[in-house]
Amino acid sequence: MPNQNQIANPQSAQLPQVKGPEMNDRDFVNDGLSTCKYLTDSLNIAVREASHEQLHADLQLILNETHNSCRDLYNLMFQNGWYKLEAEEQQKLQQAQQQFSGYSSQFPYH
């Protein structure tokens, strides 16, 4: 029985029911997305800590391009039914919104 809170497109019929050791399209795209996530994490640190202005600008450009690639890979996986999300209950969203909306008064700039 499918989960009512699951957000996903139908999974492609191209994937075998029992997977062997060989990589399929989903494996390759998933590997690319995992690599992109790792790169953006590392590049975030590099951009933040680059002391040379031009190096900072170049790294920031690479970071933005990498984020865009991550988004493209995510969209490809989602469109093929290879990436699923769980919808949160409305009540839990409202509780979180109420909890964190009070924190804005603590921000130094309004």
C-alpha positions in Angstrom: 0.0 0.0 0.0 1.5 3.4 -1.0 2.2 6.0 1.6 -0.3 8.8 1.3 2.3 11.3 2.4 4.8 10.3 -0.2 5.7 12.8 -2.9 7.1 11.1 -5.9 6.6 10.4 -9.6 6.0 6.8 -10.7 9.2 4.7 -10.8 10.5 3.8 -14.2 9.8 0.3 -15.4 13.3 0.2 -16.7 14.8 -0.8 -13.4 15.0 -4.6 -12.6 12.9 -5.9 -9.7 16.0 -7.8 -8.4 19.1 -5.7 -8.9 22.5 -7.3 -9.7 25.9 -5.8 -9.1 26.0 -3.9 -12.4 25.2 -0.1 -12.2 22.0 1.1 -13.9 20.9 4.6 -14.8 19.5 5.3 -11.4 22.8 4.2 -9.8 24.9 6.5 -12.0 22.6 9.6 -11.4 22.5 8.8 -7.7 26.3 8.6 -7.6 26.5 11.9 -9.4 24.0 13.6 -7.0 26.0 12.2 -4.0 29.2 13.6 -5.5 27.6 17.0 -6.1 26.4 17.1 -2.5 29.9 16.4 -1.2 31.4 19.0 -3.6 29.0 21.7 -2.5 29.7 21.0 1.2 33.5 21.3 0.5 33.2 24.3 -1.7 31.1 26.1 0.9 34.0 25.9 3.3 36.5 26.9 0.6 34.5 30.0 -0.4 34.1 31.0 3.2 37.8 30.7 3.9 39.3 32.0 0.7 41.4 35.1 1.6 42.3 36.1 -2.0 39.5 38.1 -3.6 39.7 36.5 -7.1 40.1 33.0 -5.7 36.9 33.7 -3.6 35.0 34.9 -6.7 36.1 31.9 -8.8 35.3 29.4 -6.0 31.9 31.1 -5.5 31.2 30.7 -9.2 32.1 27.0 -9.1 29.9 26.6 -6.0 26.9 28.1 -7.8 27.5 26.0 -10.9 27.8 22.9 -8.7 24.5 23.8 -6.8 22.8 24.1 -10.2 24.2 20.7 -11.3 22.9 19.2 -8.0 19.4 20.6 -8.7 19.5 19.2 -12.3 20.4 15.7 -11.0 17.8 15.9 -8.3 15.1 16.9 -10.8 16.1 14.1 -13.1 15.9 11.6 -10.2 12.5 13.0 -9.1 11.1 12.9 -12.6 12.0 9.3 -13.0 10.5 8.3 -9.6 14.0 7.6 -8.2 13.8 10.2 -5.4 10.9 10.3 -3.0 9.9 12.9 -0.4 7.6 12.6 2.6 5.0 15.3 3.0 4.7 16.7 6.5 1.4 17.0 8.3 0.0 20.5 8.2 -0.3 20.6 12.0 3.5 19.9 12.5 4.3 22.6 9.9 2.2 25.1 11.8 3.8 24.1 15.1 7.3 24.6 13.7 6.4 27.9 12.2 5.0 29.2 15.5 8.1 27.9 17.4 10.6 29.6 15.1 8.7 32.8 14.3 9.3 34.0 17.8 13.1 33.7 17.2 13.0 36.6 14.7 12.8 39.1 17.5 16.3 37.9 18.6 17.9 38.8 15.3 20.3 41.8 15.4 18.7 43.4 12.3 15.0 43.8 11.8 
